[in-house]
Amino acid sequence: MTAVVMLAVFFVATLVVGLMPTILQRRAGTTMSSGEYFLGGRGLGLVLIFFTLMATWYSSGVFLGSVAEVYTKGLEWVFGFTSSAIAAIVFLLLGPKIKRLGDRHGYVTQADMYADRFKSPAVGYLSGLIGIVFIIPYITIQMVGTGYIIETFTDGIIPYWAGALIGLLVCFAFIYTGGIRSVAWTDVFFGILFLLSIWGVVLIVADNAFGGFGSMFSTIVDENTELLTLPGPEGVTWTYFFSQAWVIGLGGYMWPHLFMRMFASDSVKSIRRSGSLLILASLVAQIPIVIGALAAANAFPGLDSPDTALLVLVKEYAPLWIVGILAVGGVAASLSTINSLIHSEGVLISNDIYAKIKRKNANDRSVLRFTRLVITVLCVLVYLMSLTEPQFLWSIMAQAYGGVIQFFPVTIAALYWKKATKEGVFAGMSVGVAVTLFFSLGPVAEPLGIVAPAWGLLANVICLIAVSLATQSRRPALEKETVA
């Protein structure tokens, strides 16, 4: 019951934080515009930008999926630190230029930027479609994580289906009314809760179960040495390690909801400072996950569902109030990503598809109304999908990168390569996704141990360059971009 009470308090607090921007706006007598709903009027400051980036990145995919990876494969998960650091550096290097271009041309999504840079609505439609399709499984695993955490920590008092539904309804309430500003403020709340809960719980559990970190690692060395070495108990290859790290690192901030944060920030300075802080956050947020998963692997080997290893460990070795704290932290991790993904999916469909097709008939009010309709339908869809309860959440999320990693070479070409053509970009994205799907679902599974999205990325780059060079005569005179 302790966990039930703490979760109830958490959900109420979340609603208060999430609805507050809407309440304040109405008291001020201002109306919601699509620009405010989508990007917060391009005025999100350092605190909001950093926490909405950090909290959205470290989701239930980390809280559950990453735990399963460490539990089964050991320190192979060090690629998680590597990829997070690479992603933060990518954000730090590309973010300022993307922000300037977004302000100058009024971009809302990356599809806007691609379509304008390559003078091709088709490129915009394709990139928007890729983002829309690959976000759906990402939302679904966050829903699954929410349901798992609530059911496990409440001992089934709140069943899986109800836990997932409660989390979704809470998010829907403040996303529908407040847009990105409500999402960002709840991310601040979620991010702080996640960090405090995971660090506090791991410190207490390590002491209760093993007598401290020193004793814990000594026990693991004696009984499960393979967890602390590469290639680990499952023989993870170096090709897998490096290809996975680079795919997630280069593709991390190509996710549409994170890309939009660059346009939503209030200044280039906020982008730069956020990028620097994200590098540090890659360590602070993941070290306790690794420690907890290693402890669980040693204390409870052979779990049927590795995703729940940390949850099982805490329930065995921590007092009830600590169990409640971790439950809150875990749900916060899930909801911090659900809110951003659902909001961005609504924006993508309305901005990249609906507004472009309707053109003159798509006024601000109709776009906003359509966005909220999409968000409503999307919530119903992902909830129904989550009821299938897929296992190994990290594997699902890693495959979802097969789509968004295709945006990285397109972004580089848009910013730095004037010879890139719309034909090259369109062909590159199309071939990249096709190759990724072939090596993920086809008869040939990840040659040389290199993950499927990496093969897709390679095919994209080769195709983009080759087709662009072959279609130079068709390339229109592009407006020269000068970015200070």
Secondary structure, DSSP 8 states (H G I E B T S, - for coil): -HHHHHHHHHHHHHHHHHHHHHHHHHHTT----HHHHHHGGG-B-HHHHHHHHHHHHSSHIIIIIIHHHHHHHGGGGHHHHHHHHHHHHHHHHHHHHHHHHHHHHT--SHHHHHHHHTT-HHHHHHHHHHHHHHHHHHHHHHHHHHHHHHHHHTTTSS-HHHHHHHHHHHHHHHHHHHHHHHHHHHHHHHHHHHHHHHHHHHHHHHHHHHSSHHHHHHHHHHH-GGGGSSSTTTT--HHHHHHHHHHHHHHGGGSHHHHHHHHHBS-HHHHHHHHHHHHHHHHHTTHHHHHHHHHHHHHSTT-S-GGGHHHHHHHHHS-HHHHHHHHHHHHHHHHHHHHHHHHHHHHIIIIIIIHHHHGGG--HHHHHHHHHHHHHHHHHHHHHHHTT--S-HHHHHHHHHHHHTTHHHHHHHHHH-TT--HHHHHHHHHHHHHHHHHHHHSSS--GGG--HHHHHHHHHHHHHHHHHHHTGGG----------
